Amino acid sequence: MSGHDFSRAAKAAKSKWALAPEGTLARQNDLRRDFIVGLTGWRGEVMEGTIEIVSISGAFSILAVIVTQIITYYSNKKRDHEADWRKIKLEQYKEYIAALSGTVHHPYDSVVQRRYTDAVNSMGLIAPPKVLIALYGFLDETSFKNVNPTPQKYDSLLSSLMRAMREDSHPKPPKDSTEFIFRTLDCPPDKMKTADFDAIGSGRAKP
């Protein structure tokens, strides 16, 4: 719009404003709109439609913010729940390994066997089927009913169980090789003499 057109629109609106009765709000609003139309060349219908579009746009913006906050809140709650659940699983898996270690050191101790039994039975509460299947396979191999146990099968089944527990409890499941073998460490006999340790170190006796 040129300066001449602007001046003409302003003068026209001003003259109409002066003729409007005081206190007539609707008439004043009409004059304001006529002034803006004179400046921009918009029609009243377009201007009203634009105001409605702006109002709807603002409402959608507020709604989007609210929805985003709700989604963020529940996503954080879900992550916290998963982290807490992994922590519970890890504690149970650690208890199982500690109890298993006890049976390796003291296989005929009733207290040790009771702890191991409790740890195994508790696994059913939190472990997924993949871990339980590996656990039951290992239990069948180590059961007193197995008349033909082998060290190779023991190591293989223990490794499968360890991989399943590690995959279930780690935030990012480790990519353990299926060829890697996990093993348990046994303590030397309580009555083993110092001379026996010396013999083992020199290669004159087997541990």
Residue, then its C-alpha position, 0 to 999 in steps of 0.5 A: m500500500s502506498g503512502h497516499d492510500f494509507s492516508r486516505a484509509a486513515k482519514a476515512a476511518k477517523s471521520k467515521w469514528a468521529l460520527a459514531p455515538e459514544g459508548t457504542l462498542a459494536r460500532q467502535n469495533d466495526l470502525r476498527r475493522d474498517f480501518i484495518v480493511g482500509l490498510t490491508g485490503w482484507r475483507g471482513e470475512v477473511m479477517e474473521g476467518t483468520i482470527e478463528i484459524v489463529s484461535i484453533s491453532g493456539a488451542f492445538s498448540i496447547l493440546a500438543v504440549i499437554v499430550t507431549q508432557i503426558i507421553t514423556y511422563y509415562s515413558n519415564k515411569k516405564r523406564d524406571h519400572e524396567a530399571d527396578w525390575r532388572k535390579i530385582k532380577l540381578e539380585q536374584y541371579k546373584e543369589y542363585i550363583a552364590a548358592l550354586s557356588g556353595t554346593v560346589h564347595h560343600p556339596y553335602d552340607s544340608v544348610v548349603q543345599r537348602r539355600y540352593t533349593d530356595a534360590v532355585n525355587s525363587m527363580g520361578l517368580i522372576a525369571p522368563p521361560k528362556v532362563l527357566i528352560a536353561l536352569y531346568g536343563f542344568l538341574d537335570e544334569t546336576s541331579f543326584k538321579n543322573v547316573n552318568p554326569t560329565p564335566q563337558k555337559y556340566d560346563s555347556l549347560l552352565s554356560s547356557l544358563m549364564r548367557a540367559m541370565r546375563e541377557d535378561s538382566h543387562p540393560k543392553p543384552p551382551k553378545d556372548s559367544t555360544e562357544f564361550i564356556f563359563r566355569t565355576l571355581d572350587c576351593p581347595p580342601d580345608k585340610m590341604k597342607t602347605a606341602d601339598f600347595d608347594a607340590i602343586g606349584s612345582g608340578r609334582a602333584k595334581p590339584 
